[in-house]
């Protein structure tokens, strides 16, 4: 693990004694006239204290960790310590519990923190590929086939896994408590919408609870629950909420909108907000922004990827993915395999927008180098619309683009979906219709 990934700003693990030591070292550096120490205090404290005291250095340390004051940092570290001890003593042992997560990333962390309940992974990536309205019996097959084709998995294995995950939801009645662990991005929130809808149908006898997170004190770039240390998972545990009828109704409505053949129901839901799960509306809007942008015909992830290549020059796939997640993406949601799939579609279309230079023999895929093509530059600059270049069919939930006679697009200026008709003879491509 790199020193960056081992930073408290990444995993949230904060030790008060360590922070006190850092404050003393900072004060010592300030008194010694060290340029770095002087720059740090000058950056955070105006006017500069004369002379600086330990309390000033402690405040700088707190601010660098994302807290407004040293007492707030101290309170949070004490809460983490309490949660670590409390989870080890009690945790989920008071009830027969199952933890549901859209991946296996916190399974070991929960065990380390002292939780003993069962763990169910439900990880169908609804943010990618076709998600039309289907009978329940057909959904695992359709999604399994997509996952196999997109991500290079044996179809039988992918379909079998989907069937296992969907079937696991049928056995929730065994538990006294069902806890859903989800963060704020579209990958998580689309899965959460389905789970709320499905659990609302199944009505298991146990209580249903939700931990929904969009940030953690002291974590600078919160991407997901999976990055958090075990004691931070334990700290989240008492922050779960009980779900009621409003949550299940939201799941039913959100899932119907996600799988609808037009984006209008989903945009309507986003416009009204999702007070039962406040994190859901922004994630659903981010999902809508994967529609082809009206001027360029690129989904937001595609557009940001081409921007990285324009601004950084030829870049390895791994570096492009890292830049996307850390800097460019407003609400990070996709994993590296989903990114590779998206990039290969850009490279393998009738008119390639990127070129992939293969890595040296034996090296992993992410060491291949991405190049922006001339056509990619023209599309990114909106001199050409990708929809006019015979792109492959692409799905955003239940919406397929391009569709018959045109395509649903996302109007960035007005923040809404619009219908763009296909180009006809002599058309400039600027016309729009209200509906297909």
C-alpha positions as CSV (number, residue, x, y, z in Angstrom):
1,X,0.0,0.0,0.0
2,X,1.4,3.4,-0.9
3,X,2.0,6.1,1.7
4,X,-0.8,8.1,0.0
5,X,-3.3,5.3,0.4
6,X,-2.2,4.8,4.0
7,X,-2.9,8.4,4.9
8,X,-5.7,9.2,7.5
9,X,-7.1,11.6,4.8
10,X,-7.9,8.5,2.8
11,X,-9.0,5.8,5.3
12,X,-10.2,8.1,8.1
13,X,-8.1,6.5,10.9
14,X,-7.0,9.3,13.2
15,X,-5.0,8.8,16.4
16,X,-5.1,11.7,18.9
17,X,-1.6,11.1,20.3
18,X,-0.2,11.0,16.8
19,X,-1.9,14.4,15.9
20,X,-0.6,15.9,19.2
21,X,2.9,14.8,18.1
22,X,2.4,16.4,14.7
23,X,1.4,19.6,16.3
24,X,4.5,19.7,18.5
25,X,6.7,19.0,15.6
26,X,5.1,21.8,13.6
27,X,5.6,24.2,16.4
28,X,9.2,23.2,16.7
29,X,9.6,23.8,13.0
30,X,8.0,27.2,13.2
31,X,10.3,28.3,16.0
32,X,13.3,27.0,14.0
33,X,12.3,29.0,11.0
34,X,11.8,26.1,8.7
35,X,10.2,27.4,5.5
36,X,7.7,24.5,5.1
37,X,6.4,24.9,8.7
38,X,6.2,28.7,8.3
39,X,4.2,28.3,5.0
40,X,1.8,25.9,6.7
41,X,0.9,28.2,9.5
42,X,0.7,31.2,7.2
43,X,-1.6,29.3,4.9
44,X,-4.1,28.6,7.7
45,X,-3.8,31.4,10.2
46,X,-4.3,35.1,9.5
47,X,-3.1,37.2,11.2
48,X,-0.1,35.2,12.2
49,X,0.1,34.7,16.0
50,X,3.2,36.3,17.6
51,X,4.7,34.3,19.0
52,X,3.0,31.0,17.8
53,X,1.9,28.7,20.6
54,X,1.0,25.0,20.8
55,X,-2.7,25.9,20.5
56,X,-2.0,27.6,17.2
57,X,-0.1,24.6,15.8
58,X,-2.9,22.3,17.0
59,X,-5.4,24.4,15.1
60,X,-3.3,24.1,11.9
61,X,-3.2,20.3,12.3
62,X,-7.0,20.3,12.8
63,X,-7.5,22.4,9.7
64,X,-5.2,20.2,7.6
65,X,-7.2,17.2,8.7
66,X,-10.5,18.9,7.6
67,X,-11.7,20.0,11.0
68,X,-12.7,23.6,11.9
69,X,-10.9,23.4,15.3
70,X,-8.7,21.2,17.5
71,X,-11.6,20.4,19.9
72,X,-13.6,19.0,17.0
73,X,-10.7,16.8,15.8
74,X,-10.2,15.7,19.4
75,X,-13.9,14.8,19.8
76,X,-13.9,12.8,16.6
77,X,-10.8,10.8,17.5
78,X,-12.4,10.0,20.8
79,X,-15.6,8.9,19.1
80,X,-13.5,6.6,16.8
81,X,-11.8,5.0,19.8
82,X,-15.1,4.5,21.5
83,X,-16.6,3.0,18.4
84,X,-13.7,0.6,17.9
85,X,-14.1,-0.7,21.5
86,X,-17.9,-0.7,21.5
87,X,-18.2,-2.6,18.2
88,X,-15.7,-5.2,19.4
89,X,-17.9,-5.8,22.5
90,X,-21.4,-5.6,21.0
91,X,-21.6,-4.5,17.4
92,X,-24.4,-6.5,15.6
93,X,-24.5,-9.3,18.2
94,X,-27.8,-8.2,19.7
95,X,-29.8,-9.4,16.6
96,X,-29.4,-11.9,13.8
97,X,-28.0,-9.5,11.2
98,X,-27.2,-9.4,7.5
99,X,-25.1,-6.7,6.0
100,X,-25.8,-5.9,2.3
101,X,-23.3,-4.0,0.2
102,X,-22.7,-3.5,-3.5
103,X,-19.4,-5.2,-3.4
104,X,-17.2,-7.1,-1.0
105,X,-14.9,-4.2,-0.1
106,X,-16.1,-3.8,3.6
107,X,-16.6,-7.5,4.4
108,X,-13.2,-8.0,6.0
109,X,-13.3,-4.5,7.6
110,X,-16.6,-5.4,9.4
111,X,-15.0,-8.6,10.7
112,X,-12.0,-6.7,11.9
113,X,-14.2,-4.1,13.6
114,X,-16.0,-6.9,15.5
115,X,-19.2,-7.4,13.5
116,X,-20.4,-11.0,13.2
117,X,-23.4,-10.9,11.0
118,X,-23.7,-12.5,7.6
119,X,-22.7,-10.6,4.5
120,X,-24.5,-10.4,1.2
121,X,-23.0,-8.8,-1.9
122,X,-25.4,-7.4,-4.5
123,X,-23.3,-5.8,-7.2
124,X,-25.2,-5.6,-10.4
125,X,-23.7,-2.5,-12.0
126,X,-27.0,-0.8,-13.1
127,X,-25.0,2.4,-13.9
128,X,-23.7,0.6,-17.0
129,X,-25.4,-1.3,-19.8
130,X,-29.0,-2.1,-20.5
131,X,-31.5,-1.8,-17.6
132,X,-34.9,-2.0,-19.3
133,X,-38.0,-2.9,-17.5
134,X,-38.1,-6.7,-17.3
135,X,-39.9,-9.4,-15.4
136,X,-37.9,-10.4,-12.3
137,X,-37.1,-13.8,-13.7
138,X,-35.4,-12.4,-16.8
139,X,-33.4,-9.7,-15.1
140,X,-30.4,-11.8,-13.9
141,X,-30.0,-13.5,-17.3
142,X,-30.1,-10.2,-19.2
143,X,-27.7,-8.5,-16.8
144,X,-25.4,-11.5,-16.6
145,X,-25.0,-11.7,-20.3
146,X,-24.2,-8.0,-20.5
147,X,-21.6,-8.2,-17.7
148,X,-20.0,-11.2,-19.4
149,X,-19.7,-9.5,-22.8
150,X,-18.6,-6.1,-21.4
151,X,-16.0,-7.3,-18.9
152,X,-14.7,-10.5,-20.5
153,X,-16.2,-12.9,-18.0
154,X,-17.4,-16.4,-19.0
155,X,-21.1,-16.0,-19.6
156,X,-22.1,-19.0,-17.5
157,X,-20.1,-17.7,-14.5
158,X,-21.6,-14.2,-14.9
159,X,-25.2,-15.4,-15.2
160,X,-24.7,-17.9,-12.3
161,X,-23.4,-15.1,-10.1
162,X,-26.3,-12.8,-10.9
163,X,-28.8,-15.6,-10.1
164,X,-27.0,-16.1,-6.7
165,X,-27.1,-12.4,-5.8
166,X,-30.8,-12.0,-6.8
167,X,-31.7,-15.2,-5.0
168,X,-30.0,-14.1,-1.8
169,X,-32.6,-11.3,-1.5
170,X,-35.3,-14.0,-1.3
171,X,-33.8,-15.3,2.0
172,X,-33.8,-12.1,4.0
173,X,-36.7,-13.3,6.1
174,X,-34.3,-15.3,8.1
175,X,-32.8,-12.2,9.7
176,X,-34.0,-9.9,12.5
177,X,-32.0,-7.0,11.1
178,X,-31.0,-6.1,7.5
179,X,-28.5,-3.3,7.1
180,X,-27.7,-1.6,3.8
181,X,-24.3,0.0,3.4
182,X,-24.2,2.6,0.6
183,X,-22.5,5.8,-0.4
184,X,-23.6,8.7,-2.6
185,X,-22.5,7.8,-6.1
186,X,-24.7,6.5,-9.0
187,X,-23.3,3.0,-8.9
188,X,-24.4,2.6,-5.3
189,X,-27.6,4.6,-5.5
190,X,-29.0,2.8,-8.5
191,X,-28.5,-0.5,-6.7
192,X,-30.0,1.0,-3.5
193,X,-33.1,2.0,-5.5
194,X,-33.5,-1.5,-6.7
195,X,-33.0,-3.0,-3.2
196,X,-35.5,-0.6,-1.7
197,X,-38.0,-1.6,-4.3
198,X,-37.3,-5.3,-4.0
199,X,-37.3,-5.4,-0.2
200,X,-40.5,-3.3,-0.2
201,X,-42.0,-6.1,-2.3
202,X,-40.6,-8.9,-0.2
203,X,-41.4,-7.4,3.2
204,X,-39.0,-9.4,5.3
205,X,-40.0,-9.7,9.0
206,X,-36.8,-8.1,10.3
207,X,-36.1,-4.4,10.6
208,X,-34.4,-2.8,7.6
209,X,-31.8,-0.1,8.3
210,X,-29.6,2.1,6.1
211,X,-26.2,3.6,6.4
212,X,-25.9,6.2,3.6
213,X,-22.7,8.2,3.5
214,X,-21.3,11.1,1.3
215,X,-18.4,12.0,3.5
216,X,-16.5,11.3,6.7
217,X,-14.8,13.8,9.0
218,X,-11.1,13.9,8.3
219,X,-11.3,12.2,4.9
220,X,-10.3,14.6,2.2
221,X,-11.5,12.8,-0.9
222,X,-14.3,10.5,0.1
223,X,-15.0,8.1,-2.8
224,X,-16.6,5.2,-1.0
225,X,-17.1,3.2,2.2
226,X,-14.6,0.7,1.0
227,X,-11.7,3.1,1.6
228,X,-12.5,3.4,5.3
229,X,-10.6,1.8,8.2
230,X,-12.5,-0.8,10.3
231,X,-12.9,1.6,13.3
232,X,-14.5,4.2,10.9
233,X,-17.0,1.5,9.8
234,X,-17.7,0.9,13.5
235,X,-18.1,4.7,13.9
236,X,-20.7,4.7,11.2
237,X,-22.7,1.9,12.8
238,X,-24.8,4.0,15.2
239,X,-25.5,6.4,12.4
240,X,-27.8,4.0,10.6
241,X,-31.5,4.9,10.2
242,X,-34.6,2.7,10.1
243,X,-36.4,2.5,6.8
244,X,-40.1,3.0,6.5
245,X,-42.8,3.2,3.9
246,X,-41.4,6.4,2.4
247,X,-38.2,4.6,1.5
248,X,-39.8,1.7,-0.1
249,X,-42.1,4.0,-2.1
250,X,-39.1,5.9,-3.3
251,X,-37.4,2.7,-4.4
252,X,-40.4,1.7,-6.4
253,X,-40.7,5.0,-8.1
254,X,-36.9,5.4,-8.7
255,X,-36.6,2.0,-10.2
256,X,-39.5,2.5,-12.5
257,X,-37.9,5.8,-13.6
258,X,-34.4,4.2,-14.1
259,X,-35.8,1.5,-16.3
260,X,-38.2,3.7,-18.3
261,X,-37.5,4.0,-22.0
262,X,-37.3,7.8,-21.8
263,X,-35.4,9.9,-19.3
264,X,-38.4,12.1,-18.5
265,X,-39.6,10.2,-15.4
266,X,-36.1,10.2,-13.9
267,X,-35.6,13.9,-14.5
268,X,-39.0,14.6,-12.9
269,X,-37.9,12.6,-9.8
270,X,-34.6,14.4,-9.6
271,X,-36.4,17.8,-10.0
272,X,-38.7,17.0,-7.1
273,X,-35.9,15.6,-4.9
274,X,-35.7,12.4,-2.9
275,X,-36.1,13.5,0.8
276,X,-36.4,9.9,2.1
277,X,-32.8,9.4,0.8
278,X,-31.3,12.8,0.1
279,X,-28.2,11.4,-1.5
280,X,-30.2,9.7,-4.3
281,X,-31.3,12.7,-6.3
282,X,-27.8,14.0,-7.1
283,X,-26.7,10.5,-8.0
284,X,-29.7,10.0,-10.4
285,X,-28.9,13.4,-12.0
286,X,-25.3,12.2,-12.5
287,X,-26.7,9.1,-14.1
288,X,-28.7,11.3,-16.5
289,X,-25.6,13.1,-17.5
290,X,-24.4,9.9,-19.1
291,X,-26.9,10.7,-21.9
292,X,-25.2,12.0,-25.0
293,X,-24.5,15.7,-24.4
294,X,-26.5,17.7,-26.8
295,X,-23.7,19.4,-28.7
296,X,-21.0,16.7,-28.7
297,X,-23.0,13.5,-28.4
298,X,-20.7,12.3,-25.6
299,X,-21.7,11.1,-22.2
300,X,-20.1,12.9,-19.3
301,X,-17.6,10.1,-18.5
302,X,-16.6,10.0,-22.2
303,X,-16.3,13.8,-22.4
304,X,-14.1,14.0,-19.2
305,X,-11.9,11.2,-20.5
306,X,-11.3,13.0,-23.8
307,X,-10.6,16.2,-21.9
308,X,-7.9,14.5,-19.9
309,X,-6.2,13.4,-23.1
310,X,-6.5,16.9,-24.6
311,X,-5.0,18.5,-21.5
312,X,-2.5,15.9,-20.5
313,X,-1.5,14.5,-23.8
314,X,-1.0,10.7,-24.5
315,X,-1.7,9.0,-21.1
316,X,-1.7,5.5,-19.9
317,X,-5.2,4.0,-19.1
318,X,-4.3,3.7,-15.5
319,X,-3.2,7.3,-15.2
320,X,-6.3,8.5,-17.1
321,X,-8.5,6.5,-14.8
322,X,-6.8,8.0,-11.7
323,X,-7.0,11.5,-13.0
324,X,-10.7,11.0,-13.8
325,X,-11.5,9.7,-10.3
326,X,-9.3,12.2,-8.3
327,X,-9.8,15.4,-10.3
328,X,-12.3,15.5,-13.1
329,X,-15.3,13.4,-12.1
330,X,-17.8,15.4,-10.0
331,X,-19.3,12.2,-8.4
332,X,-16.9,9.2,-8.9
333,X,-18.8,6.0,-9.5
334,X,-17.2,3.6,-11.9
335,X,-14.5,1.0,-11.4
336,X,-11.5,0.4,-13.5
337,X,-13.1,-2.5,-15.5
338,X,-16.0,-0.3,-16.4
339,X,-13.6,2.5,-17.4
340,X,-11.7,0.1,-19.7
341,X,-14.9,-1.0,-21.3
342,X,-16.0,2.6,-21.9
343,X,-12.6,3.5,-23.4
344,X,-12.6,0.5,-25.7
345,X,-16.0,1.5,-27.1
346,X,-14.5,4.9,-27.9
347,X,-11.6,3.2,-29.7
348,X,-13.5,0.5,-31.5
349,X,-16.4,2.5,-33.0
350,X,-16.9,3.2,-36.7
351,X,-15.1,6.5,-36.1
352,X,-12.6,6.0,-33.3
353,X,-12.3,8.9,-30.9
354,X,-9.3,7.5,-29.1
355,X,-6.4,5.2,-30.1
356,X,-5.1,2.6,-27.6
357,X,-1.4,1.8,-27.9
358,X,-1.0,-1.7,-26.4
359,X,1.2,-2.1,-23.4
360,X,4.5,-4.1,-23.7
361,X,4.0,-7.9,-23.8
362,X,3.1,-9.2,-20.4
363,X,2.1,-5.9,-18.9
364,X,-1.4,-5.3,-17.6
365,X,-4.0,-3.5,-19.7
366,X,-3.8,-0.2,-17.7
367,X,-0.2,0.4,-18.9
368,X,-1.5,0.8,-22.5
369,X,-1.4,4.4,-23.7
370,X,-4.4,6.4,-24.8
371,X,-4.2,8.9,-27.6
372,X,-6.8,11.4,-28.7
373,X,-7.6,11.1,-32.4
374,X,-8.4,14.0,-34.7
375,X,-12.1,12.9,-34.7
376,X,-12.0,12.7,-31.0
377,X,-10.8,16.3,-30.8
378,X,-13.5,17.5,-33.2
379,X,-16.2,15.7,-31.2
380,X,-14.9,17.1,-27.9
381,X,-14.9,20.6,-29.4
382,X,-18.5,20.0,-30.6
383,X,-17.4,20.6,-34.2
384,X,-18.9,17.2,-34.9
385,X,-21.6,15.4,-33.0
386,X,-20.7,11.8,-32.2
387,X,-24.4,10.8,-32.8
388,X,-23.8,11.7,-36.5
389,X,-20.9,9.2,-36.7
390,X,-22.8,6.0,-36.5
391,X,-22.0,5.2,-32.8
392,X,-22.7,1.8,-31.3
393,X,-25.9,1.4,-29.3
394,X,-25.5,2.6,-25.8
395,X,-27.9,2.2,-22.8
396,X,-28.4,4.6,-19.9
397,X,-30.7,2.7,-17.7
398,X,-33.8,1.9,-19.8
399,X,-32.9,4.5,-22.4
400,X,-31.1,3.3,-25.5
401,X,-29.1,5.8,-27.6
402,X,-29.3,6.5,-30.4
403,X,-33.0,5.6,-30.6
404,X,-35.3,5.3,-33.5
405,X,-35.3,8.5,-35.4
406,X,-33.0,10.3,-33.0
407,X,-31.6,10.3,-29.6
408,X,-32.3,11.5,-26.1
409,X,-29.6,13.9,-25.1
410,X,-28.6,15.9,-22.0
411,X,-28.8,19.7,-22.4
412,X,-26.0,20.9,-20.1
413,X,-27.1,24.5,-20.4
414,X,-30.6,23.9,-19.1
415,X,-29.9,20.8,-17.1
416,X,-32.6,18.6,-18.7
417,X,-33.0,15.8,-21.2
418,X,-34.1,16.8,-24.7
419,X,-34.8,14.8,-27.9
420,X,-32.4,15.4,-30.8
421,X,-33.8,14.1,-34.1
422,X,-31.5,12.2,-36.5
423,X,-29.9,14.3,-39.3
424,X,-31.9,14.5,-42.4
425,X,-30.7,15.6,-45.9
426,X,-29.5,19.2,-45.7
427,X,-30.0,19.4,-41.9
428,X,-27.5,21.3,-39.8
429,X,-28.1,19.0,-36.9
430,X,-29.2,21.9,-34.7
431,X,-32.9,21.2,-34.6
432,X,-34.6,19.8,-31.5
433,X,-38.1,18.4,-30.9
434,X,-39.9,18.1,-27.6
435,X,-40.6,14.4,-27.9
436,X,-39.9,11.6,-30.3
